[in-house]
């Protein structure tokens, strides 16, 4: 299955938790890991560990690919 096929399957309700969707939204807003940690009341270390897990869950390698994959959804 190619990345284009996965893009069709990605919906917030099917794959991402509300927290993961919010985390990705903050990334797409250009926030640093420290800014995300501050906003979510987590440590930067926790965010540094959670993002790669989110990328793995989406089947992508990095933040830009994750944002692009979910980009078909409107961030609210």
Backbone torsions as a table, in degrees:
resi	resn	phi	psi	omega
1	UNK	NA	126.5	-179.5
2	UNK	-83.6	171.3	-179.6
3	UNK	-61.9	-34.8	178.8
4	UNK	-64.2	-36.3	177.6
5	UNK	-66.1	-40.5	178.9
6	UNK	-64.6	-36.8	-178.9
7	UNK	-57.2	-38.0	-179.7
8	UNK	-68.1	-25.8	-176.1
9	UNK	-88.4	-16.0	-172.5
10	UNK	-80.6	119.3	168.0
11	UNK	-137.4	151.0	-177.9
12	UNK	-59.3	-40.2	-176.2
13	UNK	-69.6	-33.3	-175.1
14	UNK	-82.3	-36.7	-169.1
15	UNK	-118.2	-44.7	-172.5
16	UNK	-95.2	138.3	171.3
17	UNK	-75.2	166.4	177.5
18	UNK	-58.9	-40.6	179.6
19	UNK	-63.2	-45.6	-179.1
20	UNK	-64.6	-39.4	178.3
21	UNK	-63.7	-42.0	178.4
22	UNK	-64.7	-42.1	177.9
23	UNK	-58.9	-45.4	179.0
24	UNK	-67.2	-36.2	177.2
25	UNK	-61.8	-44.7	179.0
26	UNK	-63.6	-37.8	175.8
27	UNK	-62.8	-43.8	-178.3
28	UNK	-67.5	-22.7	176.3
29	UNK	-79.2	-2.1	177.4
30	UNK	85.5	15.0	-179.8
31	UNK	-72.7	146.6	174.4
32	UNK	-77.6	166.4	177.8
33	UNK	-60.2	-37.9	179.2
34	UNK	-67.0	-40.4	178.5
35	UNK	-65.2	-39.5	177.5
36	UNK	-64.1	-45.6	179.6
37	UNK	-58.9	-44.7	179.9
38	UNK	-62.4	-43.5	-177.9
39	UNK	-67.6	-36.5	-177.1
40	UNK	-93.2	-1.3	179.7
41	UNK	62.9	42.1	174.1
42	UNK	-120.3	169.6	173.2
43	UNK	-82.3	157.2	175.5
44	UNK	-60.9	-35.9	178.2
45	UNK	-57.4	-43.3	-179.9
46	UNK	-63.1	-43.5	178.9
47	UNK	-64.8	-41.4	177.6
48	UNK	-58.9	-30.7	179.7
49	UNK	-86.2	-33.8	-175.9
50	UNK	-74.9	-36.4	-177.2
51	UNK	-62.5	-47.3	177.2
52	UNK	-59.8	-33.7	176.4
53	UNK	-65.3	-38.9	177.4
54	UNK	-65.5	-42.1	178.2
55	UNK	-61.5	-43.3	178.4
56	UNK	-61.1	-42.6	-180.0
57	UNK	-60.6	-37.4	180.0
58	UNK	-84.8	-10.4	179.8
59	UNK	77.1	31.2	179.2
60	UNK	-122.7	171.4	-175.2
61	UNK	-101.7	-18.3	-174.4
62	UNK	-156.8	176.8	-176.6
63	UNK	-62.1	-43.9	-179.0
64	UNK	-62.1	-41.1	177.9
65	UNK	-66.1	-39.1	178.9
66	UNK	-63.6	-44.3	179.8
67	UNK	-64.7	-42.0	179.2
68	UNK	-64.7	-40.1	-178.9
69	UNK	-63.6	-42.6	-178.1
70	UNK	-89.7	-2.8	-177.7
71	UNK	-60.9	-18.2	176.8
72	UNK	-70.0	-17.9	176.3
73	UNK	-90.3	145.3	176.9
74	UNK	-84.3	119.7	175.9
75	UNK	-71.3	130.9	179.0
76	UNK	-123.8	NA	NA
